[in-house]
Amino acid sequence: MKTIVYTIACVSLIASARAVEIKPRGAIVVPESETPDSLLQQADKVFQTKDYQAAFDQYRQALEQARTEFNRSVEVEALSQMARMNLLMARKDEGRSWLEQAEARATDSDPMGWSRYLGVKGRFEWKDGDLAAARATFDDLYTFCHVNALWGRAIDAANMLAIVSESTDEQIEWSRRGIEAAEAADEERWLGPLWNNLAATYYDIKQFDSALECYLKARDYHWRFSDEQGKLYADYHVGMSYRAKGDHKRAGQWLRPVLAWAERIENHSVIGQACEDLGEIAIAAGRKSEGIELLQRAREEYRTAGFDNSWPEVWENINERLSQLGQ
């Protein structure tokens, strides 16, 4: 499997220094810009930039302000997101302690806090490999968000259900339900990742025509809403799909610019994948020596990207392929 799910990144907003306003009667009031809710919103924006440590620190500020003002809902959301940041930074045990604190404070009478907690709980179950528990949690989240008209979080739940579902039919169904929900709610920023996930499912079951169609739709939204990395991956997936379909001419037209782009920004993952695809195209065209050279470069780029540890399937496949070619 050579598919990558790439998520949307947004502009970072940095929290300003805290200040207080002294009212005539002597009461100290936190300005609107520094309320628990505004601090939480700022943290969410930092999180979308994928600076997870900075986001964790910002969520901690929201947590502290929420506790000062006895805002239990924001407290639960901040605790949940602090757990998620640790999960994303490969500090699962530390994150679990924050999630336990969120669980102790969460209640389903608070839609915002409860939905945020369920979304993070399901992700921990997913990363623990307990897919049955993750499916149950995300299904509960999807239903809860529909009942409470939390459309963005319902879309997130559908997206996660597409990822953790056991059968291909379920993955496709949840992907399409997520897409329909995003379109109905005018949440276009979700459509890049949602079409991407559906494309990846079709690619994995070797329905390459459907995969290409979905990757092209995903690309439209990534080019509207994603950062440079998102756009790069979107273009790579189109080229990858053309190669899988056997349309090597069009594949090359996409993959050669992708390789040059990835080289400019030093994205070793995409350099490796583009080199592997271009190497196979060269071999198929009878240029074996050129193809082997590209595959060897792909292996080195994968090593630099850490695939020998983080993506063993790809690492093993490239080594096996080179071995078949006598390398």
C-alpha positions in Angstrom: 0.0 0.0 0.0 1.4 3.3 -1.1 -1.3 5.8 -0.1 -1.0 8.8 2.1 -3.8 10.7 3.8 -2.9 14.4 4.0 -4.9 16.8 6.1 -5.6 20.5 5.8 -3.3 23.1 7.4 -4.5 26.7 8.1 -2.8 30.0 9.1 -1.3 30.2 12.5 -2.6 32.7 15.0 -0.4 33.3 18.0 -1.9 34.1 21.4 -1.2 37.5 22.7 0.2 38.2 26.2 -2.4 38.1 28.9 -3.8 41.4 30.2 -6.5 42.4 32.6 -8.9 45.3 32.7 -9.6 47.1 35.9 -13.2 48.2 36.3 -14.1 51.2 38.4 -15.5 49.0 41.2 -12.2 47.1 41.4 -13.3 43.9 39.7 -10.6 42.2 37.4 -12.1 41.1 34.1 -10.4 39.1 31.4 -10.8 41.0 28.1 -12.8 39.3 25.4 -9.6 38.3 23.5 -8.4 36.3 26.5 -11.5 34.4 27.5 -11.3 30.6 27.7 -13.3 30.3 24.5 -11.0 32.7 22.6 -7.9 30.9 23.9 -9.3 27.6 22.8 -10.0 29.0 19.3 -6.5 30.3 19.1 -5.1 26.9 20.1 -7.2 25.2 17.4 -5.7 27.5 14.8 -2.2 26.8 16.0 -3.0 23.0 15.9 -4.1 23.4 12.3 -0.5 24.5 11.4 0.8 21.2 12.7 3.0 22.8 15.3 1.8 20.4 18.0 4.1 21.5 20.8 3.0 25.1 20.3 -0.6 24.0 20.2 -0.2 22.0 23.4 1.1 25.1 25.1 -1.8 27.2 23.8 -4.3 24.5 25.0 -2.7 24.6 28.4 -3.3 28.4 28.5 -7.0 27.8 27.6 -7.1 25.1 30.4 -5.7 27.4 33.0 -8.1 30.2 32.1 -11.0 27.8 32.0 -10.2 26.6 35.5 -9.9 30.1 36.7 -13.4 30.9 35.4 -14.9 27.5 36.2 -15.6 26.9 32.5 -16.0 23.2 32.5 -16.7 22.8 28.8 -13.5 24.5 27.7 -11.6 22.7 30.4 -12.7 19.3 28.9 -12.0 20.4 25.3 -8.5 21.7 26.3 -7.7 18.6 28.2 -8.8 16.4 25.3 -6.7 18.3 22.8 -3.7 18.3 25.1 -4.0 14.5 25.1 -4.3 14.5 21.3 -1.2 16.7 20.9 0.8 14.2 22.9 -0.6 11.3 20.8 0.6 13.1 17.7 4.0 13.7 19.2 4.4 10.0 20.0 3.9 10.6 23.7 1.0 8.3 24.1 1.4 7.5 27.8 1.7 11.2 28.7 -1.3 11.9 26.5 -3.4 9.2 28.2 -3.0 11.0 31.6 -4.6 14.1 30.1 -7.3 12.1 28.5 -8.2 10.5 31.8 -8.5 14.0 33.3 -10.9 14.9 30.4 -12.9 11.8 31.0 -13.3 12.6 34.7 -14.7 16.1 33.8 -16.7 15.2 30.6 -20.5 14.9 30.5 -22.8 14.3 27.6 -24.9 17.3 28.8 -22.1 19.5 27.4 -22.1 18.9 23.6 -18.8 20.7 22.9 -16.8 19.1 25.6 -18.3 15.6 25.2 -17.9 15.6 21.4 -14.3 16.7 21.7 -13.5 14.1 24.3 -15.1 11.3 22.2 -13.1 12.3 19.2 -9.8 12.0 21.1 -10.8 8.9 22.9 -11.5 7.2 19.6 -8.1 8.2 18.2 -6.4 6.7 21.2 -8.3 3.4 20.7 -7.3 3.5 17.0 -3.7 4.0 17.8 -3.9 1.2 20.4 -5.1 -1.1 17.7 -8.5 -1.6 19.2 -10.4 -0.9 16.1 -13.7 -2.4 17.4 -13.7 0.1 20.3 -12.7 2.9 18.0 -15.5 2.1 15.7 -18.0 2.1 18.5 -16.7 5.4 19.9 -16.7 7.2 16.5 -20.2 5.8 15.8 -21.4 7.3 19.1 -19.7 10.6 18.2 -21.3 10.6 14.7 -24.8 10.1 16.2 -24.3 12.6 19.1 -23.0 15.3 16.7 -26.0 14.8 14.4 -28.4 15.1 17.3 -26.7 18.3 18.5 -26.1 19.8 15.0 -22.3 19.8 15.4 -21.8 19.3 11.6 -18.1 19.8 11.5 -17.5 17.2 14.2 -20.0 14.8 12.6 -17.9 15.0 9.4 -14.8 14.2 11.4 -16.5 11.2 12.9 -17.5 10.0 9.5 -13.9 10.5 8.2 -12.5 8.5 11.1 -15.1 5.7 10.6 -13.9 5.4 7.0 -10.4 4.9 8.4 -11.2 2.4 11.1 -14.0 0.4 9.4 -13.3 -3.3 9.0 -14.6 -3.9 5.5 -13.9 -2.0 2.3 -17.7 -1.5 1.7 -17.9 0.2 5.1 -14.9 2.4 4.4 -16.4 3.5 1.1 -19.9 4.1 2.7 -18.5 6.2 5.5 -16.3 8.2 3.1 -19.2 9.0 0.9 -21.4 9.9 3.9 -18.7 12.2 5.1 -18.5 13.8 1.7 -22.3 14.3 1.5 -22.3 15.8 5.0 -19.5 18.2 4.1 -21.2 19.3 0.9 -24.6 19.7 2.7 -23.0 21.8 5.5 -20.9 23.8 3.0 -17.7 22.6 4.8 -15.5 22.6 1.7 -12.2 22.5 3.6 -13.1 18.9 4.6 -13.5 17.8 1.0 -9.9 17.4 0.2 -9.1 14.9 2.9 -12.5 13.1 2.5 -12.0 12.6 -1.3 -8.4 11.6 -0.5 -9.4 8.9 1.9 -12.0 7.5 -0.5 -9.4 7.5 -3.3 -7.0 5.7 -1.1 -9.5 3.0 -0.4 -10.2 2.5 -4.1 -6.4 2.4 -4.8 -5.8 -0.2 -2.1 -8.4 -2.5 -3.8 -6.9 -1.8 -7.2 -9.9 0.1 -8.6 -7.5 2.6 -10.2 -10.0 4.3 -12.4 -12.1 5.2 -9.4 -9.0 6.1 -7.4 -7.9 8.5 -10.0 -11.3 10.1 -10.3 -11.4 10.7 -6.5 -7.8 11.9 -6.3 -8.5 14.5 -9.0 -11.5 15.7 -7.0 -9.3 15.8 -3.9 -6.7 17.8 -5.7 -9.2 20.5 -6.6 -9.9 21.1 -2.9 -6.3 20.8 -1.8 -5.3 23.4 -4.3 -8.0 25.7 -2.9 -7.4 25.1 0.8 -4.2 23.2 1.6 -0.7 24.3 2.2 2.2 23.6 -0.1 2.7 20.1 1.3 -0.9 19.3 0.7 -0.8 20.5 -2.9 2.4 18.5 -3.5 0.9 15.2 -2.2 -2.3 15.9 -4.2 -0.3 16.1 -7.4 1.8 13.1 -6.5 -1.4 11.0 -5.9 -2.6 11.9 -9.4 0.6 10.8 -11.0 0.8 7.7 -8.9 -2.7 6.7 -10.0 -2.0 7.2 -13.7 1.0 4.9 -13.3 -1.1 2.3 -11.6 -3.6 2.5 -14.5 -0.7 1.9 -16.9 -0.9 5.3 -18.5 2.8 6.0 -18.2 2.9 9.0 -20.5 0.5 11.0 -18.3 2.1 9.6 -15.1 5.4 11.0 -16.2 3.8 14.3 -17.0 2.7 14.6 -13.4 5.5 12.8 -11.6 8.5 14.6 -13.1 7.3 18.1 -11.9 6.4 16.5 -8.5 9.9 15.2 -8.2 11.4 18.6 -9.0 9.0 20.3 -6.5 9.8 17.8 -3.8 13.5 18.3 -4.3 13.1 22.1 -3.9 11.4 21.8 -0.6 13.4 18.7 0.5 10.4 16.4 1.1 12.2 13.1 1.2 9.0 11.0 1.4 7.7 12.4 -1.9 11.1 12.3 -3.6 11.3 8.6 -2.8 7.8 7.8 -4.0 8.2 9.8 -7.2 11.6 8.1 -7.9 10.1 4.7 -7.3 7.2 5.3 -9.7 9.5 6.9 -12.3 11.9 4.0 -11.9 9.2 1.5 -12.6 8.1 3.5 -15.7 11.6 3.5 -17.0 11.9 -0.3 -16.5 8.6 -0.9 -18.3 9.9 1.2 -21.2 13.0 -1.0 -21.5 15.4 1.5 -19.7 16.4 -0.9 -17.0 19.6 0.8 -15.9 17.9 4.1 -15.5 15.1 2.5 -13.7 17.4 0.7 -11.2 19.2 3.9 -10.5 15.9 5.7 -9.7 14.8 2.8 -7.5 18.1 2.9 -5.6 17.6 6.6 -5.1 14.1 5.9 -3.8 15.5 3.5 -1.2 18.0 6.1 0.0 15.2 8.8 0.2 13.0 6.4 2.1 15.8 5.8 4.5 16.3 9.5 5.0 12.5 9.9 5.6 12.7 7.2 8.2 10.5 4.6 6.4 12.7 1.8 7.6 11.0 2.4 11.0 7.8 4.3 10.3 6.6 2.6 7.1 8.1 -0.9 7.0 5.8 -2.1 4.3 7.1 0.4 1.8 10.7 -0.2 3.0 10.4 -3.9 2.6 8.8 -3.6 -0.8 11.6 -1.4 -2.3 14.3 -3.8 -1.0 12.5 -6.8 -2.3 12.0 -5.1 -5.7 15.7 -4.2 -6.0 16.6 -7.8 -5.0 14.5 -9.1 -7.8 16.5 -6.8 -10.1 19.8 -8.2 -8.8 20.6 -5.2 -6.7 
